[in-house]
Amino acid sequence: MGDLLSLRGLSWWELAKRTFRRSWDDEVFGQAARLAFYYFLSLFPVLLLLLIVLDKLVSTGSHLRDTLLGAFQQILPREASALIAKTVGELNAGAVIGAGAVWAGLGSAWGALNGTWAMMTGLNKAYEVKEERRWWKVLGVAFSLTISLGIMGLVALGVMLYGSRVWKMIEQDIGIQTQSPFLWRIIQWLVAAVVLLFSLALLYRFGPNLNDRRWQWSIPGAVVAVALWAASTLLRVYQNHFSPQRIYGSLDAVVALLMWLYSTGAAIFIGGEANSEIEKAAAKARRADAGDLRKDAAVARGVPNN
């Protein structure tokens, strides 16, 4: 734990400077634009596929859909969340059966896998490694990460739904109506942060082509990425109050959604760059420690230290 906090002698300020320099050299923001494109294309097929699944859940399907839309309202700019809510209202999950459901599944899988592959490619560049894994292994890793990230998103959604119900029961029994909305909002954000933190740590460990995989060096970069993602709420505030509608007109909602996806992708890649710098510092420290051990051994044998 001490190494995790000290970053093997690399200060947080030095880490920030190195990460910024490497992010610029590795064209992180260009990679983020690529990622935003793929996830924008996959978002609505994924929503349609999710609606098809929720349509089968008679008892909780509508509640989960409302929880999902509520989550979008909290994290997305106003125009973007309104666009998603409108699109969800227009999608008729009950009418999409047979071939329609197959095409929805294929569309969501294509976009999501390409997005995950774009993240893996960007992280390889951040860690300065080449992709030498066989194509079937790369595809398997991309598929596994996509499924894992999707499952964790659904878990977070379920926690938000059932946690809200449990909170209301506690509210009725204990009587904390004046504080419960604020407290529950904090709990929701903490749940989202923990799920996102674990998801990013998973991505940083298995996405790039690394031989030495250490979980402790995934956590700091994940923390950086979550902090940057949380800071993207400033973009949400800006777009809510200073919307560039005069420039983009009816496309304002699409631009807002793309910008949010872009900033999210940039946060993910910058976190990977931070992890890369931490591992470089750790490797340098290990080499220095090994050199000191060899010197000590030489002194113990009576060999002169030149």
N, C-alpha and C positions, 0 to 999 in steps of 0.2 A: 504493500500500500504506500510505503514511503517513496518507492521509485515512481509510482504513478503520480503522486503529488509533486515530486521534485522534477519529474521528466528527465531523470538522469543528468541533472545539472543544467538543463536548458530552461531558462526563465520563460515565463509566459510572454514577456515583452519581446524577448529574442525570438520566441516561437512565432509571435504575430508578425514580426518583420520578415522572417524567413518564409512564412506561409504566404504573405502578400507578394513577395518577390517571385516565388515559384508559381503562384496562381497566375500571375501575369505572363510569365514565361511559357507556361503550359496551356495558355489560351482557355482558361477555365470558363470564361463567359461565352465563348463560342461553343464549347461543349454543352453548357447549360441551355443555349438556344436550341441545339439539336435535341436534347432531352425534352425540352418543353414541346417541341413539335410532335414527337412521338407520343407523349402522354396526352397531349391535346387530342390527337386522333383516336387514342384508345379510350379516352374518358367516357364518351357517350355510349359506345358499344358496351363498355363495362357496366355503366349505369343501367342500360337496357337488360343486360344479362342478370344483373343484381335484382332488378324489378321482377324478372321472370321467376327468380328463386323466391323472392319475398311474396309474390303472388300466390305461391303454394302454401305459405305459412298463414293460415287463416287467422289464428289467434294473435300473432305478434307481427305479422308482415307489415301492416299499416303503421304500427307504432315504430318499427325499425326504420321505415321510410321517413317518418316524421323526424325521428332522431337524427337520421342522416342529413336531412335538409337543414335541421337546426345546427348541426355541426358545421355545415358549409357556410351558414350565415355568420358563424362566429369567427371563422378563419379566413374567409374569402372577402375580397372587396364587394361592396353592395351590388354593383352591376353584375359581377361575375356570379354571385350567389343567386341573384334574381334570374339570370340566364339559365342556370342549372335547374332552379325550381320550375321555371317555365317549361324547360325541355322535359323534365321528369313528368310534369303534368300532361304534356303532349304525347309521351310515349305510352302506348297501350300494351302493357305486358301480356294481358289476356289474349290479345289478338295475334301475338307473335308466337306461333307454334310451328312445329315441323321445321321446314327449311329456314324460316325466319329466325328461329332460335339458334339453328346451326350457324347461320351467317353472323348473328350477333356474337356467338362464342368465338368464331374464327376471327372476326374483326377485333374483339377485345384481346384475344390471345396474341394476334400479330402486333398490335400496338404496344401491349404491355411487355412482350418479350423483346421487341426492338428497343423499348425504353430501358429495360434492364441491361440489355447488351450495350447500349450507349453508356450507361453508368459504369459497366465493367471496363469498357474501352477507356473512358476518362480516368478511372482509377488506376488502370495500368500505366497511363501516362503520368499520373501523379506520383506513383511509386517507382517510376522509371524502370519498368520491367516490360519485356516483350511477351506477347500472347503466344506461348509455345504449347498450350494444351491442345489436344485433338479436338476437332470440330464437334464431335458428339459429346465430349466432356464439357466444352463451353456451353453447348445447348442445354445439357443437363443441369449445369450450375445456374444458367439463366432461368430455366424453367423452375428449378427448386426455389431460387430466391424470389421469383415472381409469386409463386404459390405461398411461400412463407410470409412475404410482406402482405399479401392479400388476406391471409388468415389472421394476421395480427391486427390488420385494420378492422376486420369483422369482430374480433375479440374486443377491441376498443369500443366499437359501436355497441356491442352487447353490454359491456360494462356501463356505458353511458345510459343505456335504456333501463336496465334492471337496477343499476345504482340509483337512478332517479326515482324509481318506484320505492326502493328501500329507504331512500332519504325522505320521501314523503311520509312513509310509515313512521319513521323516527320523528319527523316533524310533528305528526299528529299526537304521538305518545309523549314526547318531551315538551313540545310547545316552544319552538325556536323560530317562529315565523319571521321575525324581523331580521334575523341573521342568516337564515337558510339559503336564500338565493345567492348571496355573496359567497358563502362557504362552499356551496355546491358548485359554483362556477370555478372556484379555486381547485376543488377536487377534480373536476373535469379536465382542467388544463394540466394538472399534475399527472393524471392518467395518460393523457395524450403525449406529454413529454416523456414519460417512462417508456411507453410503447414505441415512440419514435426513436428514443435513445437506443433501445435494444435492437430495433430494426436496422438502424444505421451501423451499429457495432457488428451485426450479422453481415451486412453488406460489405463493410470494410474488411472483414476477415476472409470471406469466401469469394468476393467479386474479383479482385485483382489476382494475377498469377503469382502468388507468393509461396515460397517454400517454407519459410519460418513464420508461422501464424501464432501470434500471441495476443490473447484477448485483452490483456492490460493495456496494450498500445492502441487498441481500437476505441477505448472509452474516451480519452481526451479529445480526439477528433470528432467523435459523436457529440460530445458536449459542445464543442465549437459549432458544429452544424446546427444543433438544436437551438443554441443561443442566436445564431444568425437567422434561423427560420423564425424564431419568435420576434426578432427585430424586424422581420418583413411585415409585421403588423403596422409599422410606420408607413409602408407602401399602401396598406389598406386604408389607413387614415387619410393619406394624401389623395388617393383615388376617390374616397367617399366625399371629400370636401372640395377637391380641386380637380374634378373630373374633366379630362380633355375632350369633352363631347363636341366642342366646336371643330375639332380637328378630325375626329373619327366618326362622329355622328352616330348612326345606328350600330356601328361596329365597336362602340365603346366597351360594351360588355365582353366581347370577344378579346379585345386588346387587354382589358383588365385581367381576364383569366389567363391569357398567355404570359402577361407580366408576372403574375403570381407563380405560375409554373416555372418561369425563367428564374425568378429569385430563389425558389425552392431548390431547383437544380444547382444553381451556383452555390448555395449553402452546403449541399451534399458534397460537391467537388472540393470546395475549400476545406471542409472537414477532412477529406481524404488527403489533401496536401499537408494539413497539419499533422496527421498521423505519419505521413511519409517523413517529414522533418524530425519527428520524435524518434522514429526508428533509426534514422541516420545518426542522430545524437547517441542513441542507445548502442548502436554498433560501434561507433567511435569510442564510447566509454568502455565497451567490452574489450576492444583491442588495446586500449590503454591499460586496463586492469590486467590483461594477459601479459603485456610487456612488463608491468611491475612485478608480476609473479615470476617471470623468467629471470628478471634481475635479482630478485630475492633468492631464488634457487641458486643462481650463479654465485652470489655472495656466500651462501651457506656452504657451497662446495669449495670455496676459496678461490674462485676464478676472479681475476681482476675485472672491474667494471669500467670499460673504456667509454 
